[in-house]
Each structure stands twice: as C-alpha cells, then as structure tokens.
Amino acid sequence: MKTEKTQQKSSYFEKRERNLMKWVGYWRRNPQIFVKDYLGVNLKPYQKLLFYMMNKVDFFMYVAARGL
C-alpha cells in the first residue's frame, strides 16, 4: 500500500515524464526549434530549412561549396 507521500512523488514523476514525452515529440517534429531552444544555437533561415528537410525526407543530399 502506497503512502500519500509516495503517491505524490510517483504522480510528480509520471507528470514529469508525460511532459517530457510531449516535448520530445515536439522537438522530433521540429529539429530546428530543438537546436535553438535546447542547444542555444541561433540558425540562419537556410540552416533551419536544412534541419527541417533532413528530418522530413527519406533521402537528403546537401552539396555545399565555399566560393569560386
């Protein structure tokens, strides 16, 4: 039989886990927002698009060059 304190503790952790799972789902759908919010990196618009497309399509290739 659980005591009241144990029930509160378990409900706190259950609530925390549910909230975490919501955030994880949100960040998986929006990796560019994860980079900004969690890692604290400000991305340029083209970088946001790259992260988004890397997550959405099965085949992704980005060919980049540095000047001519």
CHARMM-style PDB file with segment names, atoms N, HN, CA, C and O in Angstrom:
ATOM      1  N   MET     1       0.840  -1.174   0.000  1.00  0.00      PROA
ATOM      2  CA  MET     1       0.000   0.000   0.000  1.00  0.00      PROA
ATOM      3  C   MET     1       0.888   1.242   0.000  1.00  0.00      PROA
ATOM      4  O   MET     1       1.813   1.355   0.804  1.00  0.00      PROA
ATOM      5  N   LYS     2       0.606   2.145  -0.884  1.00  0.00      PROA
ATOM      6  HN  LYS     2      -0.146   2.053  -1.537  1.00  0.00      PROA
ATOM      7  CA  LYS     2       1.405   3.360  -1.014  1.00  0.00      PROA
ATOM      8  C   LYS     2       0.956   4.407  -0.011  1.00  0.00      PROA
ATOM      9  O   LYS     2      -0.233   4.584   0.253  1.00  0.00      PROA
ATOM     10  N   THR     3       1.940   5.088   0.533  1.00  0.00      PROA
ATOM     11  HN  THR     3       2.906   4.944   0.318  1.00  0.00      PROA
ATOM     12  CA  THR     3       1.605   6.205   1.409  1.00  0.00      PROA
ATOM     13  C   THR     3       1.270   7.416   0.550  1.00  0.00      PROA
ATOM     14  O   THR     3       1.499   7.420  -0.660  1.00  0.00      PROA
ATOM     15  N   GLU     4       0.726   8.438   1.193  1.00  0.00      PROA
ATOM     16  HN  GLU     4       0.540   8.434   2.175  1.00  0.00      PROA
ATOM     17  CA  GLU     4       0.338   9.641   0.445  1.00  0.00      PROA
ATOM     18  C   GLU     4       1.556  10.319  -0.174  1.00  0.00      PROA
ATOM     19  O   GLU     4       1.500  10.811  -1.301  1.00  0.00      PROA
ATOM     20  N   LYS     5       2.658  10.338   0.575  1.00  0.00      PROA
ATOM     21  HN  LYS     5       2.704   9.938   1.491  1.00  0.00      PROA
ATOM     22  CA  LYS     5       3.878  10.978   0.076  1.00  0.00      PROA
ATOM     23  C   LYS     5       4.434  10.211  -1.124  1.00  0.00      PROA
ATOM     24  O   LYS     5       4.892  10.817  -2.093  1.00  0.00      PROA
ATOM     25  N   THR     6       4.394   8.891  -1.059  1.00  0.00      PROA
ATOM     26  HN  THR     6       4.022   8.399  -0.272  1.00  0.00      PROA
ATOM     27  CA  THR     6       4.867   8.067  -2.170  1.00  0.00      PROA
ATOM     28  C   THR     6       3.990   8.277  -3.399  1.00  0.00      PROA
ATOM     29  O   THR     6       4.497   8.339  -4.520  1.00  0.00      PROA
ATOM     30  N   GLN     7       2.679   8.387  -3.198  1.00  0.00      PROA
ATOM     31  HN  GLN     7       2.267   8.336  -2.288  1.00  0.00      PROA
ATOM     32  CA  GLN     7       1.770   8.630  -4.319  1.00  0.00      PROA
ATOM     33  C   GLN     7       2.040   9.981  -4.958  1.00  0.00      PROA
ATOM     34  O   GLN     7       2.045  10.104  -6.183  1.00  0.00      PROA
ATOM     35  N   GLN     8       2.267  11.001  -4.124  1.00  0.00      PROA
ATOM     36  HN  GLN     8       2.263  10.901  -3.129  1.00  0.00      PROA
ATOM     37  CA  GLN     8       2.565  12.330  -4.666  1.00  0.00      PROA
ATOM     38  C   GLN     8       3.858  12.303  -5.454  1.00  0.00      PROA
ATOM     39  O   GLN     8       3.961  12.903  -6.524  1.00  0.00      PROA
ATOM     40  N   LYS     9       4.849  11.598  -4.913  1.00  0.00      PROA
ATOM     41  HN  LYS     9       4.765  11.111  -4.043  1.00  0.00      PROA
ATOM     42  CA  LYS     9       6.144  11.516  -5.583  1.00  0.00      PROA
ATOM     43  C   LYS     9       6.003  10.806  -6.924  1.00  0.00      PROA
ATOM     44  O   LYS     9       6.533  11.269  -7.934  1.00  0.00      PROA
ATOM     45  N   SER    10       5.282   9.673  -6.935  1.00  0.00      PROA
ATOM     46  HN  SER    10       4.851   9.297  -6.115  1.00  0.00      PROA
ATOM     47  CA  SER    10       5.123   8.940  -8.187  1.00  0.00      PROA
ATOM     48  C   SER    10       4.282   9.739  -9.181  1.00  0.00      PROA
ATOM     49  O   SER    10       4.564   9.717 -10.379  1.00  0.00      PROA
ATOM     50  N   SER    11       3.253  10.445  -8.701  1.00  0.00      PROA
ATOM     51  HN  SER    11       3.024  10.463  -7.728  1.00  0.00      PROA
ATOM     52  CA  SER    11       2.449  11.227  -9.638  1.00  0.00      PROA
ATOM     53  C   SER    11       3.266  12.396 -10.193  1.00  0.00      PROA
ATOM     54  O   SER    11       3.083  12.792 -11.344  1.00  0.00      PROA
ATOM     55  N   TYR    12       4.166  12.947  -9.374  1.00  0.00      PROA
ATOM     56  HN  TYR    12       4.314  12.625  -8.439  1.00  0.00      PROA
ATOM     57  CA  TYR    12       5.053  14.014  -9.857  1.00  0.00      PROA
ATOM     58  C   TYR    12       5.933  13.496 -10.984  1.00  0.00      PROA
ATOM     59  O   TYR    12       6.074  14.147 -12.018  1.00  0.00      PROA
ATOM     60  N   PHE    13       6.530  12.312 -10.781  1.00  0.00      PROA
ATOM     61  HN  PHE    13       6.415  11.783  -9.940  1.00  0.00      PROA
ATOM     62  CA  PHE    13       7.403  11.758 -11.806  1.00  0.00      PROA
ATOM     63  C   PHE    13       6.621  11.327 -13.042  1.00  0.00      PROA
ATOM     64  O   PHE    13       7.119  11.456 -14.160  1.00  0.00      PROA
ATOM     65  N   GLU    14       5.414  10.821 -12.859  1.00  0.00      PROA
ATOM     66  HN  GLU    14       5.010  10.717 -11.950  1.00  0.00      PROA
ATOM     67  CA  GLU    14       4.578  10.459 -14.002  1.00  0.00      PROA
ATOM     68  C   GLU    14       4.217  11.698 -14.807  1.00  0.00      PROA
ATOM     69  O   GLU    14       4.270  11.682 -16.037  1.00  0.00      PROA
ATOM     70  N   LYS    15       3.851  12.768 -14.115  1.00  0.00      PROA
ATOM     71  HN  LYS    15       3.809  12.781 -13.116  1.00  0.00      PROA
ATOM     72  CA  LYS    15       3.523  14.026 -14.795  1.00  0.00      PROA
ATOM     73  C   LYS    15       4.751  14.571 -15.521  1.00  0.00      PROA
ATOM     74  O   LYS    15       4.660  15.039 -16.655  1.00  0.00      PROA
ATOM     75  N   ARG    16       5.876  14.504 -14.860  1.00  0.00      PROA
ATOM     76  HN  ARG    16       5.950  14.124 -13.938  1.00  0.00      PROA
ATOM     77  CA  ARG    16       7.128  14.983 -15.465  1.00  0.00      PROA
ATOM     78  C   ARG    16       7.469  14.177 -16.721  1.00  0.00      PROA
ATOM     79  O   ARG    16       7.890  14.741 -17.731  1.00  0.00      PROA
ATOM     80  N   GLU    17       7.287  12.864 -16.652  1.00  0.00      PROA
ATOM     81  HN  GLU    17       6.946  12.405 -15.831  1.00  0.00      PROA
ATOM     82  CA  GLU    17       7.573  12.010 -17.798  1.00  0.00      PROA
ATOM     83  C   GLU    17       6.616  12.303 -18.957  1.00  0.00      PROA
ATOM     84  O   GLU    17       7.040  12.343 -20.113  1.00  0.00      PROA
ATOM     85  N   ARG    18       5.337  12.506 -18.657  1.00  0.00      PROA
ATOM     86  HN  ARG    18       4.993  12.474 -17.719  1.00  0.00      PROA
ATOM     87  CA  ARG    18       4.372  12.847 -19.714  1.00  0.00      PROA
ATOM     88  C   ARG    18       4.757  14.154 -20.394  1.00  0.00      PROA
ATOM     89  O   ARG    18       4.736  14.251 -21.621  1.00  0.00      PROA
ATOM     90  N   ASN    19       5.110  15.160 -19.592  1.00  0.00      PROA
ATOM     91  HN  ASN    19       5.127  15.081 -18.596  1.00  0.00      PROA
ATOM     92  CA  ASN    19       5.521  16.445 -20.164  1.00  0.00      PROA
ATOM     93  C   ASN    19       6.778  16.293 -21.001  1.00  0.00      PROA
ATOM     94  O   ASN    19       6.892  16.892 -22.071  1.00  0.00      PROA
ATOM     95  N   LEU    20       7.717  15.498 -20.522  1.00  0.00      PROA
ATOM     96  HN  LEU    20       7.624  15.012 -19.653  1.00  0.00      PROA
ATOM     97  CA  LEU    20       8.950  15.275 -21.272  1.00  0.00      PROA
ATOM     98  C   LEU    20       8.646  14.613 -22.611  1.00  0.00      PROA
ATOM     99  O   LEU    20       9.218  14.987 -23.635  1.00  0.00      PROA
ATOM    100  N   MET    21       7.750  13.632 -22.606  1.00  0.00      PROA
ATOM    101  HN  MET    21       7.285  13.328 -21.774  1.00  0.00      PROA
ATOM    102  CA  MET    21       7.407  12.942 -23.848  1.00  0.00      PROA
ATOM    103  C   MET    21       6.739  13.894 -24.844  1.00  0.00      PROA
ATOM    104  O   MET    21       6.943  13.771 -26.052  1.00  0.00      PROA
ATOM    105  N   LYS    22       5.943  14.841 -24.340  1.00  0.00      PROA
ATOM    106  HN  LYS    22       5.778  14.940 -23.359  1.00  0.00      PROA
ATOM    107  CA  LYS    22       5.344  15.837 -25.238  1.00  0.00      PROA
ATOM    108  C   LYS    22       6.426  16.702 -25.869  1.00  0.00      PROA
ATOM    109  O   LYS    22       6.385  16.969 -27.070  1.00  0.00      PROA
ATOM    110  N   TRP    23       7.395  17.142 -25.066  1.00  0.00      PROA
ATOM    111  HN  TRP    23       7.429  16.925 -24.091  1.00  0.00      PROA
ATOM    112  CA  TRP    23       8.491  17.960 -25.600  1.00  0.00      PROA
ATOM    113  C   TRP    23       9.342  17.170 -26.584  1.00  0.00      PROA
ATOM    114  O   TRP    23       9.749  17.699 -27.618  1.00  0.00      PROA
ATOM    115  N   VAL    24       9.610  15.919 -26.271  1.00  0.00      PROA
ATOM    116  HN  VAL    24       9.280  15.489 -25.431  1.00  0.00      PROA
ATOM    117  CA  VAL    24      10.413  15.089 -27.173  1.00  0.00      PROA
ATOM    118  C   VAL    24       9.705  14.947 -28.512  1.00  0.00      PROA
ATOM    119  O   VAL    24      10.340  15.064 -29.560  1.00  0.00      PROA
ATOM    120  N   GLY    25       8.414  14.701 -28.494  1.00  0.00      PROA
ATOM    121  HN  GLY    25       7.899  14.606 -27.642  1.00  0.00      PROA
ATOM    122  CA  GLY    25       7.650  14.605 -29.739  1.00  0.00      PROA
ATOM    123  C   GLY    25       7.668  15.906 -30.519  1.00  0.00      PROA
ATOM    124  O   GLY    25       7.804  15.909 -31.743  1.00  0.00      PROA
ATOM    125  N   TYR    26       7.529  17.010 -29.799  1.00  0.00      PROA
ATOM    126  HN  TYR    26       7.418  17.007 -28.805  1.00  0.00      PROA
ATOM    127  CA  TYR    26       7.557  18.331 -30.450  1.00  0.00      PROA
ATOM    128  C   TYR    26       8.914  18.584 -31.087  1.00  0.00      PROA
ATOM    129  O   TYR    26       8.989  19.039 -32.229  1.00  0.00      PROA
ATOM    130  N   TRP    27       9.990  18.292 -30.356  1.00  0.00      PROA
ATOM    131  HN  TRP    27       9.929  17.923 -29.428  1.00  0.00      PROA
ATOM    132  CA  TRP    27      11.337  18.526 -30.885  1.00  0.00      PROA
ATOM    133  C   TRP    27      11.671  17.578 -32.029  1.00  0.00      PROA
ATOM    134  O   TRP    27      12.419  17.949 -32.935  1.00  0.00      PROA
ATOM    135  N   ARG    28      11.135  16.369 -32.006  1.00  0.00      PROA
ATOM    136  HN  ARG    28      10.527  16.068 -31.270  1.00  0.00      PROA
ATOM    137  CA  ARG    28      11.383  15.444 -33.121  1.00  0.00      PROA
ATOM    138  C   ARG    28      10.706  15.933 -34.395  1.00  0.00      PROA
ATOM    139  O   ARG    28      11.227  15.740 -35.493  1.00  0.00      PROA
ATOM    140  N   ARG    29       9.556  16.561 -34.249  1.00  0.00      PROA
ATOM    141  HN  ARG    29       9.132  16.718 -33.357  1.00  0.00      PROA
ATOM    142  CA  ARG    29       8.875  17.113 -35.425  1.00  0.00      PROA
ATOM    143  C   ARG    29       9.510  18.419 -35.888  1.00  0.00      PROA
ATOM    144  O   ARG    29       9.364  18.793 -37.052  1.00  0.00      PROA
ATOM    145  N   ASN    30      10.209  19.114 -35.003  1.00  0.00      PROA
ATOM    146  HN  ASN    30      10.328  18.810 -34.057  1.00  0.00      PROA
ATOM    147  CA  ASN    30      10.797  20.425 -35.309  1.00  0.00      PROA
ATOM    148  C   ASN    30      12.253  20.481 -34.843  1.00  0.00      PROA
ATOM    149  O   ASN    30      12.551  21.154 -33.856  1.00  0.00      PROA
ATOM    150  N   PRO    31      13.160  19.792 -35.527  1.00  0.00      PROA
ATOM    151  CA  PRO    31      14.553  19.758 -35.056  1.00  0.00      PROA
ATOM    152  C   PRO    31      15.216  21.132 -35.050  1.00  0.00      PROA
ATOM    153  O   PRO    31      16.119  21.375 -34.249  1.00  0.00      PROA
ATOM    154  N   GLN    32      14.787  22.024 -35.919  1.00  0.00      PROA
ATOM    155  HN  GLN    32      14.054  21.827 -36.570  1.00  0.00      PROA
ATOM    156  CA  GLN    32      15.374  23.365 -35.946  1.00  0.00      PROA
ATOM    157  C   GLN    32      15.036  24.134 -34.670  1.00  0.00      PROA
ATOM    158  O   GLN    32      15.834  24.953 -34.214  1.00  0.00      PROA
ATOM    159  N   ILE    33      13.874  23.881 -34.096  1.00  0.00      PROA
ATOM    160  HN  ILE    33      13.226  23.215 -34.466  1.00  0.00      PROA
ATOM    161  CA  ILE    33      13.494  24.527 -32.838  1.00  0.00      PROA
ATOM    162  C   ILE    33      14.261  23.901 -31.673  1.00  0.00      PROA
ATOM    163  O   ILE    33      14.622  24.592 -30.720  1.00  0.00      PROA
ATOM    164  N   PHE    34      14.509  22.590 -31.751  1.00  0.00      PROA
ATOM    165  HN  PHE    34      14.216  22.028 -32.525  1.00  0.00      PROA
ATOM    166  CA  PHE    34      15.327  21.929 -30.731  1.00  0.00      PROA
ATOM    167  C   PHE    34      16.720  22.543 -30.669  1.00  0.00      PROA
ATOM    168  O   PHE    34      17.248  22.795 -29.586  1.00  0.00      PROA
ATOM    169  N   VAL    35      17.309  22.781 -31.830  1.00  0.00      PROA
ATOM    170  HN  VAL    35      16.880  22.576 -32.710  1.00  0.00      PROA
ATOM    171  CA  VAL    35      18.650  23.369 -31.875  1.00  0.00      PROA
ATOM    172  C   VAL    35      18.642  24.743 -31.215  1.00  0.00      PROA
ATOM    173  O   VAL    35      19.557  25.082 -30.465  1.00  0.00      PROA
ATOM    174  N   LYS    36      17.615  25.528 -31.495  1.00  0.00      PROA
ATOM    175  HN  LYS    36      16.872  25.252 -32.105  1.00  0.00      PROA
ATOM    176  CA  LYS    36      17.535  26.877 -30.915  1.00  0.00      PROA
ATOM    177  C   LYS    36      17.248  26.825 -29.411  1.00  0.00      PROA
ATOM    178  O   LYS    36      17.938  27.477 -28.627  1.00  0.00      PROA
ATOM    179  N   ASP    37      16.238  26.057 -29.008  1.00  0.00      PROA
ATOM    180  HN  ASP    37      15.678  25.527 -29.645  1.00  0.00      PROA
ATOM    181  CA  ASP    37      15.805  26.041 -27.609  1.00  0.00      PROA
ATOM    182  C   ASP    37      16.767  25.288 -26.693  1.00  0.00      PROA
ATOM    183  O   ASP    37      17.161  25.800 -25.645  1.00  0.00      PROA
ATOM    184  N   TYR    38      17.138  24.092 -27.085  1.00  0.00      PROA
ATOM    185  HN  TYR    38      16.818  23.676 -27.937  1.00  0.00      PROA
ATOM    186  CA  TYR    38      17.894  23.219 -26.189  1.00  0.00      PROA
ATOM    187  C   TYR    38      19.394  23.457 -26.274  1.00  0.00      PROA
ATOM    188  O   TYR    38      20.081  23.496 -25.254  1.00  0.00      PROA
ATOM    189  N   LEU    39      19.899  23.615 -27.492  1.00  0.00      PROA
ATOM    190  HN  LEU    39      19.341  23.583 -28.321  1.00  0.00      PROA
ATOM    191  CA  LEU    39      21.341  23.799 -27.662  1.00  0.00      PROA
ATOM    192  C   LEU    39      21.753  25.260 -27.618  1.00  0.00      PROA
ATOM    193  O   LEU    39      22.924  25.568 -27.392  1.00  0.00      PROA
ATOM    194  N   GLY    40      20.802  26.165 -27.830  1.00  0.00      PROA
ATOM    195  HN  GLY    40      19.852  25.915 -28.013  1.00  0.00      PROA
ATOM    196  CA  GLY    40      21.094  27.588 -27.755  1.00  0.00      PROA
ATOM    197  C   GLY    40      21.858  28.127 -28.945  1.00  0.00      PROA
ATOM    198  O   GLY    40      22.594  29.106 -28.821  1.00  0.00      PROA
ATOM    199  N   VAL    41      21.691  27.501 -30.097  1.00  0.00      PROA
ATOM    200  HN  VAL    41      21.093  26.706 -30.198  1.00  0.00      PROA
ATOM    201  CA  VAL    41      22.387  27.931 -31.310  1.00  0.00      PROA
ATOM    202  C   VAL    41      21.402  28.687 -32.194  1.00  0.00      PROA
ATOM    203  O   VAL    41      20.341  28.164 -32.536  1.00  0.00      PROA
ATOM    204  N   ASN    42      21.749  29.907 -32.562  1.00  0.00      PROA
ATOM    205  HN  ASN    42      22.611  30.332 -32.284  1.00  0.00      PROA
ATOM    206  CA  ASN    42      20.906  30.674 -33.481  1.00  0.00      PROA
ATOM    207  C   ASN    42      21.245  30.270 -34.910  1.00  0.00      PROA
ATOM    208  O   ASN    42      22.399  30.340 -35.332  1.00  0.00      PROA
ATOM    209  N   LEU    43      20.226  29.847 -35.646  1.00  0.00      PROA
ATOM    210  HN  LEU    43      19.288  29.790 -35.303  1.00  0.00      PROA
ATOM    211  CA  LEU    43      20.418  29.374 -37.012  1.00  0.00      PROA
ATOM    212  C   LEU    43      19.960  30.417 -38.014  1.00  0.00      PROA
ATOM    213  O   LEU    43      19.044  31.196 -37.751  1.00  0.00      PROA
ATOM    214  N   LYS    44      20.607  30.418 -39.157  1.00  0.00      PROA
ATOM    215  HN  LYS    44      21.351  29.785 -39.371  1.00  0.00      PROA
ATOM    216  CA  LYS    44      20.171  31.234 -40.289  1.00  0.00      PROA
ATOM    217  C   LYS    44      18.953  30.543 -40.912  1.00  0.00      PROA
ATOM    218  O   LYS    44      18.746  29.349 -40.698  1.00  0.00      PROA
ATOM    219  N   PRO    45      18.147  31.283 -41.680  1.00  0.00      PROA
ATOM    220  CA  PRO    45      16.949  30.666 -42.281  1.00  0.00      PROA
ATOM    221  C   PRO    45      17.253  29.435 -43.145  1.00  0.00      PROA
ATOM    222  O   PRO    45      16.498  28.464 -43.117  1.00  0.00      PROA
ATOM    223  N   TYR    46      18.348  29.466 -43.908  1.00  0.00      PROA
ATOM    224  HN  TYR    46      18.962  30.255 -43.931  1.00  0.00      PROA
ATOM    225  CA  TYR    46      18.652  28.304 -44.749  1.00  0.00      PROA
ATOM    226  C   TYR    46      19.052  27.098 -43.884  1.00  0.00      PROA
ATOM    227  O   TYR    46      18.794  25.958 -44.268  1.00  0.00      PROA
ATOM    228  N   GLN    47      19.672  27.334 -42.735  1.00  0.00      PROA
ATOM    229  HN  GLN    47      19.881  28.260 -42.423  1.00  0.00      PROA
ATOM    230  CA  GLN    47      20.034  26.241 -41.839  1.00  0.00      PROA
ATOM    231  C   GLN    47      18.788  25.623 -41.206  1.00  0.00      PROA
ATOM    232  O   GLN    47      18.715  24.407 -41.029  1.00  0.00      PROA
ATOM    233  N   LYS    48      17.822  26.454 -40.870  1.00  0.00      PROA
ATOM    234  HN  LYS    48      17.882  27.442 -41.013  1.00  0.00      PROA
ATOM    235  CA  LYS    48      16.556  25.944 -40.334  1.00  0.00      PROA
ATOM    236  C   LYS    48      15.875  25.054 -41.361  1.00  0.00      PROA
ATOM    237  O   LYS    48      15.353  23.989 -41.031  1.00  0.00      PROA
ATOM    238  N   LEU    49      15.887  25.504 -42.610  1.00  0.00      PROA
ATOM    239  HN  LEU    49      16.311  26.370 -42.878  1.00  0.00      PROA
ATOM    240  CA  LEU    49      15.286  24.718 -43.688  1.00  0.00      PROA
ATOM    241  C   LEU    49      16.012  23.385 -43.862  1.00  0.00      PROA
ATOM    242  O   LEU    49      15.375  22.352 -44.068  1.00  0.00      PROA
ATOM    243  N   LEU    50      17.338  23.407 -43.779  1.00  0.00      PROA
ATOM    244  HN  LEU    50      17.855  24.247 -43.612  1.00  0.00      PROA
ATOM    245  CA  LEU    50      18.102  22.168 -43.917  1.00  0.00      PROA
ATOM    246  C   LEU    50      17.758  21.174 -42.809  1.00  0.00      PROA
ATOM    247  O   LEU    50      17.539  19.995 -43.087  1.00  0.00      PROA
ATOM    248  N   PHE    51      17.708  21.629 -41.570  1.00  0.00      PROA
ATOM    249  HN  PHE    51      17.886  22.587 -41.344  1.00  0.00      PROA
ATOM    250  CA  PHE    51      17.342  20.734 -40.471  1.00  0.00      PROA
ATOM    251  C   PHE    51      15.942  20.170 -40.672  1.00  0.00      PROA
ATOM    252  O   PHE    51      15.710  18.981 -40.457  1.00  0.00      PROA
ATOM    253  N   TYR    52      15.017  21.018 -41.083  1.00  0.00      PROA
ATOM    254  HN  TYR    52      15.205  21.984 -41.258  1.00  0.00      PROA
ATOM    255  CA  TYR    52      13.642  20.577 -41.298  1.00  0.00      PROA
ATOM    256  C   TYR    52      13.575  19.519 -42.400  1.00  0.00      PROA
ATOM    257  O   TYR    52      12.931  18.482 -42.235  1.00  0.00      PROA
ATOM    258  N   MET    53      14.239  19.786 -43.517  1.00  0.00      PROA
ATOM    259  HN  MET    53      14.762  20.628 -43.651  1.00  0.00      PROA
ATOM    260  CA  MET    53      14.192  18.847 -44.642  1.00  0.00      PROA
ATOM    261  C   MET    53      14.932  17.546 -44.330  1.00  0.00      PROA
ATOM    262  O   MET    53      14.514  16.479 -44.779  1.00  0.00      PROA
ATOM    263  N   MET    54      16.018  17.619 -43.573  1.00  0.00      PROA
ATOM    264  HN  MET    54      16.358  18.486 -43.209  1.00  0.00      PROA
ATOM    265  CA  MET    54      16.728  16.393 -43.179  1.00  0.00      PROA
ATOM    266  C   MET    54      15.812  15.477 -42.371  1.00  0.00      PROA
ATOM    267  O   MET    54      15.927  14.253 -42.438  1.00  0.00      PROA
ATOM    268  N   ASN    55      14.924  16.067 -41.627  1.00  0.00      PROA
ATOM    269  HN  ASN    55      14.831  17.061 -41.573  1.00  0.00      PROA
ATOM    270  CA  ASN    55      14.014  15.298 -40.792  1.00  0.00      PROA
ATOM    271  C   ASN    55      12.819  14.765 -41.586  1.00  0.00      PROA
ATOM    272  O   ASN    55      12.293  13.705 -41.250  1.00  0.00      PROA
ATOM    273  N   LYS    56      12.382  15.469 -42.623  1.00  0.00      PROA
ATOM    274  HN  LYS    56      12.810  16.331 -42.896  1.00  0.00      PROA
ATOM    275  CA  LYS    56      11.136  15.123 -43.310  1.00  0.00      PROA
ATOM    276  C   LYS    56      11.298  14.142 -44.471  1.00  0.00      PROA
ATOM    277  O   LYS    56      10.408  13.325 -44.707  1.00  0.00      PROA
ATOM    278  N   VAL    57      12.397  14.205 -45.187  1.00  0.00      PROA
ATOM    279  HN  VAL    57      13.120  14.869 -44.995  1.00  0.00      PROA
ATOM    280  CA  VAL    57      12.529  13.368 -46.382  1.00  0.00      PROA
ATOM    281  C   VAL    57      13.427  12.166 -46.094  1.00  0.00      PROA
ATOM    282  O   VAL    57      14.304  12.223 -45.232  1.00  0.00      PROA
ATOM    283  N   ASP    58      13.193  11.075 -46.832  1.00  0.00      PROA
ATOM    284  HN  ASP    58      12.480  11.028 -47.533  1.00  0.00      PROA
ATOM    285  CA  ASP    58      13.987   9.860 -46.635  1.00  0.00      PROA
ATOM    286  C   ASP    58      15.394   9.994 -47.209  1.00  0.00      PROA
ATOM    287  O   ASP    58      16.355   9.457 -46.658  1.00  0.00      PROA
ATOM    288  N   PHE    59      15.501  10.710 -48.309  1.00  0.00      PROA
ATOM    289  HN  PHE    59      14.721  11.146 -48.756  1.00  0.00      PROA
ATOM    290  CA  PHE    59      16.809  10.879 -48.940  1.00  0.00      PROA
ATOM    291  C   PHE    59      17.124  12.362 -48.978  1.00  0.00      PROA
ATOM    292  O   PHE    59      16.363  13.153 -49.534  1.00  0.00      PROA
ATOM    293  N   PHE    60      18.230  12.728 -48.395  1.00  0.00      PROA
ATOM    294  HN  PHE    60      18.848  12.085 -47.944  1.00  0.00      PROA
ATOM    295  CA  PHE    60      18.604  14.138 -48.339  1.00  0.00      PROA
ATOM    296  C   PHE    60      20.069  14.272 -48.712  1.00  0.00      PROA
ATOM    297  O   PHE    60      20.932  13.575 -48.179  1.00  0.00      PROA
ATOM    298  N   MET    61      20.333  15.185 -49.642  1.00  0.00      PROA
ATOM    299  HN  MET    61      19.632  15.751 -50.075  1.00  0.00      PROA
ATOM    300  CA  MET    61      21.715  15.458 -50.008  1.00  0.00      PROA
ATOM    301  C   MET    61      21.887  16.965 -50.089  1.00  0.00      PROA
ATOM    302  O   MET    61      21.129  17.658 -50.767  1.00  0.00      PROA
ATOM    303  N   TYR    62      22.879  17.450 -49.396  1.00  0.00      PROA
ATOM    304  HN  TYR    62      23.494  16.887 -48.844  1.00  0.00      PROA
ATOM    305  CA  TYR    62      23.177  18.882 -49.415  1.00  0.00      PROA
ATOM    306  C   TYR    62      24.593  19.042 -49.925  1.00  0.00      PROA
ATOM    307  O   TYR    62      25.552  18.608 -49.287  1.00  0.00      PROA
ATOM    308  N   VAL    63      24.710  19.662 -51.069  1.00  0.00      PROA
ATOM    309  HN  VAL    63      23.930  20.015 -51.588  1.00  0.00      PROA
ATOM    310  CA  VAL    63      26.021  19.900 -51.662  1.00  0.00      PROA
ATOM    311  C   VAL    63      26.354  21.358 -51.424  1.00  0.00      PROA
ATOM    312  O   VAL    63      25.646  22.251 -51.890  1.00  0.00      PROA
ATOM    313  N   ALA    64      27.431  21.596 -50.701  1.00  0.00      PROA
ATOM    314  HN  ALA    64      28.006  20.871 -50.323  1.00  0.00      PROA
ATOM    315  CA  ALA    64      27.811  22.961 -50.359  1.00  0.00      PROA
ATOM    316  C   ALA    64      29.213  23.242 -50.885  1.00  0.00      PROA
ATOM    317  O   ALA    64      30.069  22.359 -50.937  1.00  0.00      PROA
ATOM    318  N   ALA    65      29.417  24.475 -51.265  1.00  0.00      PROA
ATOM    319  HN  ALA    65      28.721  25.192 -51.222  1.00  0.00      PROA
ATOM    320  CA  ALA    65      30.737  24.900 -51.727  1.00  0.00      PROA
ATOM    321  C   ALA    65      31.061  26.226 -51.065  1.00  0.00      PROA
ATOM    322  O   ALA    65      30.178  26.939 -50.588  1.00  0.00      PROA
ATOM    323  N   ARG    66      32.317  26.530 -51.049  1.00  0.00      PROA
ATOM    324  HN  ARG    66      33.034  25.951 -51.437  1.00  0.00      PROA
ATOM    325  CA  ARG    66      32.756  27.764 -50.422  1.00  0.00      PROA
ATOM    326  C   ARG    66      33.391  28.650 -51.473  1.00  0.00      PROA
ATOM    327  O   ARG    66      34.583  28.546 -51.762  1.00  0.00      PROA
ATOM    328  N   GLY    67      32.588  29.508 -52.031  1.00  0.00      PROA
ATOM    329  HN  GLY    67      31.619  29.593 -51.797  1.00  0.00      PROA
ATOM    330  CA  GLY    67      33.096  30.459 -53.015  1.00  0.00      PROA
ATOM    331  C   GLY    67      33.512  29.806 -54.323  1.00  0.00      PROA
ATOM    332  O   GLY    67      33.343  28.602 -54.518  1.00  0.00      PROA
ATOM    333  N   LEU    68      34.055  30.618 -55.209  1.00  0.00      PROA
ATOM    334  HN  LEU    68      34.192  31.596 -55.051  1.00  0.00      PROA
ATOM    335  CA  LEU    68      34.522  30.112 -56.506  1.00  0.00      PROA
ATOM    336  C   LEU    68      36.007  30.149 -56.591  1.00  0.00      PROA
ATOM    337  OT1 LEU    68      36.577  29.761 -57.610  1.00  0.00      PROA
TER     338      LEU     68
END
